[in-house]
Amino acid sequence: MQDAAQRLKNLAEQLLGTELPVRLRAWDGSEAGPPDAPALVVRHRRALRRLLWKPGELGLARAWVAGDLDVEGDLYEALDAMAGLIWEHDDDAPRRSLAEALRDPGVRAGARELVKLAGPYPPPAPPAEERRRKGRLHLHTKGSDKQAISHHYDVGNDFYELVLGPSMVYSCAYWEAADGPDATLESAQRDKLELISRKLALKPGMRLLDVGCGWGSMAIHAAREHGVSVVGVTLSQEQAAYARKRVADEGLTDRVEIRVQDYRDVRDGPYDAISSIGMAEHVGADRYLEYAQDLYALLVPGGRLLNHQIARRPQRDESAYEVDEFIDAYVFPDGELAPVGSTAGLLERAGFEVRDIEAIREHYALTLRQWVRNLEARWAEALKLVSPGRARIWRLYMAASALSFERNRIGVNQILAVKTPPSGASGMPLRARTWN
């Protein structure tokens, strides 16, 4: 009788209709597959039950978070090898649905064999880190958005310090000297904040609204380096407490106010400029025009918006877009990505004049790889700050995201838009890219 690894390999290739690009190691110590390839380790047959009860990405994610599934070897290499099986497929040649596949007698036989291998019947409970949903998806009410933000950000500031480093900036850095000897994550994040400040043309005496202010890095930079008064808003209590302490330590309490507040509740405009850095992904497609209109109303005529946002590739049928199951359940609940063209169009519908779009997706890949290095280098410490499942979520999410940016599956863009007055005087220089 074949050992577990060989049986699993045969079954997987039969069900998937293609050869496995990784080595398999099973709970009984057996191995099968290319000897030089990274190993997908099935530590417990419980992983198979998770896949049987939730076929696809969510079942794999549950097995990974629970520790039933692991990778031995280079994580990036393993994820890249499996990308074609999990994330990528040709839109012109859609895969068979599960119902269609089960009409194949060979597939049905393979499924029965998988059931035998999986062990006892009861399906395992989802890991504790998975967000439990109630009611409809992606409503983006003020209450549901606050819960989603809390799920992602209120996991402990000490853990974020470990991953993000001293800059405490949780968005794509700007690697002006990525290959130079002096390039660090902290210098690249500082360069990003300064780039945004220059695009917004911040000057002493101006008022800046920082939407989704995180741990206060942009607000502090703008006030300290450019003399502006800043209001930063976040829905995370932990972020706000951390940011307020940083502001006080910098001696900037007279110029920076950090609020726990929904952007929809900001009523003390007008502002001379607005920065929204890595926040708009949480807004949702149904609410995006409202978001753009609210920010437009908060600006003075001639005021600028810098919208820094992750984007996905457009689909032939946009109605078929689905939120990534792993990201939605474990990382960014209710987060939605849109093509950059759709985002620019909605900003224009709200009244903005879009003046510049800078694509910086390669910069995010570099940033994410640095965050992964930070986490892996201090793994034992991370496990004292969060659950093993939470640490595993972050390692997988950041490594997979880095590959997605490198392979152009997703991108990130800085859109500079102006509330141009009826006179048409935008206040922009004739050559906008003077910041380069």
N, C-alpha and C positions, 0 to 999 in steps of 0.2 A: 504494500500500500504506500502511496506517495506521502511524503511529509507535508506539513501544513503549508509551507511557503510555496512549494511547487503546485499544490492544489489551488492555492489562492491565485498564483500567477496564471495558471491555465484558465481559471474561471474569469478572472479580470479581463484577459485578452479575448475570451469568448464573448463576454457581455459588452465590452467596449468596441470590439471589432478591429482592434489594432494591437500591436506589440507594446508591452510596457517598457518605457524608457528608463526605468529605475530598477534597482535591485530590491527584492523583498526579503525581509527577515521576520519570521513569525515568532509567536509566543513560545513555541517549543524549541527555539534555537536554530531551526532550519533556515536555509537561504536559497533563493532562486533568482536568476536574472543576471545581467551583465556584471561581472566581478568588479570592474573599475568604476561603475556608476555609483552615485550616492544611494544610500539605502533608505527605503521607506520601512520603518520598523513598526510592526503591528504587535504592541506589547501585550495586548489582551484580546481575546476573541470578542469581548464586549464591543470593540470597535466595529466589528461586522454587524452586530445587532443594531448599532446606531445607524449604520448605512442602510440596513434593511428597512428600518422604520422611517428613515428620512433620507432617501436616496439623493445623491448630489452633494453640492457644496456645503449645505448646512449640516448634513450627517458627518462629513469629513471634518468640519469645523468643531463639532461637538466632540468627536474623538480626539482631535488635537488638543482642545482646551482641557479635556479631562485627563490627558496624559496617556490615553489608550493608543495613540498614534504619535510617532515621532520621526525625525529625520536624523540619520547618522551621516556625517560628511558635510559638505558645503550646502547650507540651506538655500542660497541663491541658485546654485546649480540644480538642486532638486526641484525647486519651484519652477525654474525655467523649463526643465525637462517635462514637467507635468502640466505646464500651462495649456498646451494644446488639448489635453484631456479634460481640464477643469474650466478654464476661462475662455479660451479662444476657439472659435470655429468659423467656418466659411458661411456667410449669410446666404450664399447662393446654393449651398448644399446643407440644409438644416439637418440636425441629427434626428434619429427616430425618437418618438416619444416612448415612455416606458410601456404604455399600452401596446404600441406597435411592436416593440421589441419582444414583448412576452407572447406574441402570436407565433414567434419562431420556436419550433419544438426544441431546438438545441439550446436556445436561451432559457426556456422554461426548465429544462433539465439542469442547466447550470445554476439557475436560481434555487432549485431544490437542493443542490449540493451545497450552495452557500448557506442555506438555512441550517443544514446539518453541521457545517463547520462553525456557525455562529454560536451554537450552544443553546442554553435554556431560553424559553419563550419570552419572558417579560421584557419589554423595551426599557433600557436604562433611562433614568430621569435626565433631563438636560442639565448641564453644569450650572452651578449656582450663579456664575457670571453672566449667564444669558438673560437678556431683558425679556420679561414676560409681558406680552401684549394684551391689552384689553380694548375691545371695541375696534373701530375703524383705524386703518393705517394712515399715517402721514397727514393728520388733520392740520398740524402746525397752528394750533391755538396757542395762546400765551401759556396756558397751563401745561399742555403737552410738550411745548418747546422747552419750558423750564425743566421738566422731568428728563427730557432727552439730554440737555446740557449737563445736568447734574450727574446722569449716568456716566458720561464720558469724562468730565473734568473733576468731579468731586471724588477722586480716588486717592487723594493724598498729595499735597504739594511736594513732600519729600521725594516721592516717586518721580514726579515730573522734573524736579531738580536733577535727579540722577540721569534721566534720559536726555533732557534738553540742554543741560549744562548751565553755566552761570548766566547766560543771556536770558533764559526763561522765555524764549520766543518760540511759539509753537506754530510756525508756518515756514514756508520755503525761504532759505537764506539766499544771499546774492553773492556768488563766488567770483568776484572780479579778478582774483589771482588764485584760481583753484589749483594751479600747478606750481605756484610759487612756494618758497620755503616758509613764508610767514603766514600762509593761509590757515586759519583755524575756524571752527564753527562760530566762535564768539565774534571774530572779526567779520565773517561773512554775514552774520545776523546784524551787526552794527552797520555794515554797508547797505543792507536791505532797508533798515529804518531810515538811514540818511537818504537813500535813493527816493523813498516815498516822500520824505520831507521836502526834497528838492522838486519833485513833481508837483507837490501841492503848493510850492512857493511860499513856505511858512516864513513869517517875519514876526518880530516882536510886536505884541499888542493884538495879534490875531486870536480868534477863538477856534479851537479844533474840537470836533466831536470824533472820538475813537469808538466805533461800533464794534462790540465784541472785543473788549480791550485786553482780555486775557489776564496775565499777571502784571500788566502795567508797563511793559517795556516801551511801546510806542509812545505812550503818554509821557513817560519820564524823559525819553530822548527828545521829543518835540519841545517840552518845556525847558529842559536843561540846555539843549544845544541851539534852540531857535527862539527862545523867549516867549512862546505862545502860552495862552491859558487853555487848559484841556479839561474836557469832561469825558471820562471813559465809562462805558456801560457794559456790564456783563450780567448773565443770569446765574453765574456760579458764585455761591457764598464763599467757597474756599479761595477762588481766584481773587475776589474782591478784598478779602482780609489780607491776603499776601501782598496784593498790589498797594493797598493803603499803607502797610508797614514799609514797603520799599519807598513810597513817596515821602513818608515821614523821615526815613533814614537819609534821603537825598536832600532834605530841607526844602521840599517843593509843595508843601501843603497849601501855600497861598496861590499856587498856579495850577494844581492838579486836583480834580475831584473824581473819585471813583464811586460809581453807583451800582447797586444791584437793581437793574432796571431793564425792561424790554425796550428795544429801540422804538417800538410803536407807541410807547408812553412818554418819549422825550418831547417836551412842549416848550422848552426855553430857548428856542432859536431866535434870531438866525445865527448860524455859524459861518465863519469865513471859509472853512474847509472841513471835509469829512474823510476819515480813513476807515476802511472796512477791510480788515486783513484776515483772511481765512475764516470768515464768519458767514458769508452769503451761502455757503454750501448747506447751512442749516435752515435756510429760509423756506425752501420748497417751491416747486414749479407753480403751484396754484397761488402762492403768496408773493411771487417775485415782483410782479408789477406794483403791488401795494408797497413792498419794500422800497423799490426805486422811487415811487411817488412820495413816500414819507421822507426819504433823504433829500429829494429835490426840494420839498417844501421847507426843510430846515436850513437850507443854504441861502446866503445873500446872493443877489444878482452878481454874476461873475465868479461865484464861489466854485471850488473844485471838489470833486469826489475821486478818491483813489480806491478802486474796487479790486482787491487781490483775491482771486478765486480759482479753485480747481475746476477743470472742465473735462468732459468726456468727448469722445468722438461722436459725430452725428450718426444716426442710424437711418437706413432706407425707410423704415417705418417707425417714426418716432413714438407712435402709440404703443409699440411693443417694448419700450424701455422698461426695465425692471431694476429696482434697487438691489444691489449686491446683498445676498442673504447673510453672509458672514459679517460684513460691515454693519448691516442694519441690526443684527441680533447682539453683536458683541462690542462694536466700536462706536459708530456714530448712528444711534437710533434716529430714524426719520431723515437722515441726510440724503440729499438728492443732488446729482450732478447734471449739468446742462452743457450743450455745446457753446463755445464762446460766441458764436454768431447769434444764438438765441438770447444770450445775456446782453450783448451789445444792443440788439434790437429792442429789448424790453426797457433798457435804460433810455434809449431814444424815444420810445413811446411815452415814457414818463416826463419827457421834456428836455432831457440832457442832450448836449452835443458831445459825442464821443470824439476825442481828439487824439488819443494814442492807445494802442494795444501792444504790449510787450509780452511775448511768449518766453517763459523761463523754465520750461519743464525739466531740462537737464539739470538745472540748479536744484530742483527738488529731489532728484535722484541722489545727488551728492549729499544733500542734507539728511535724507532718510538713512543712507548708509552710515553716516556719522552717528545718528541716534541709535541705530542698531549696535554699532561698536560700543557706544556708551553703555547700553543695557547689557550686552554680553560680557563686557569687562567687569561689570559690578553685579553679576547675576546673583551671587549669594546675598548681597546686600538688598537687592530688589525683592528677593523672596521673604525678607524680613519686613518689608514695607507693604507688600500686597500679596494676594494669594498666588500660588503657583499657576493657577489657571489664568489669572489676570496678566502675569508676566509673559506667559506663553502667547496670549492674545496679542500683546504688543509686539513681541518679536516677530510673529508671523505677519501681522498686519503691516508693519513697517518694511519688512523685507519684501513682501509681495508688492507693496506700493512702489518701492524703489524700482523694481523690475517693470512695473506698469508704466512709470514715467520714462524709463530708458527705452522701452519698446513702443512708445507713442500710443499706448492704449488709453492713457489719460494725460492731461497737460495742466499747466497752471499759467494764468495770465494776469497782468496788471493792466486794468482799463482805467485810463484817465478821462474823466468826463467833466464838462463845465455846464453850469447853469447860465448859459449865454443869454444876456438880456435882449430885448427887442431891437436895440440899436445894432446888434451883431458884434459888439466889442467884446471879444472873448477874454482879452487880457493875456492870451497866449503869445509866446514869441513866434516869429515867422519860422524858425527852425526849432522845433520842440525838443529835439533830442540833445539839448545842450548839457543835460546831466551826464551824458556819456563822455 
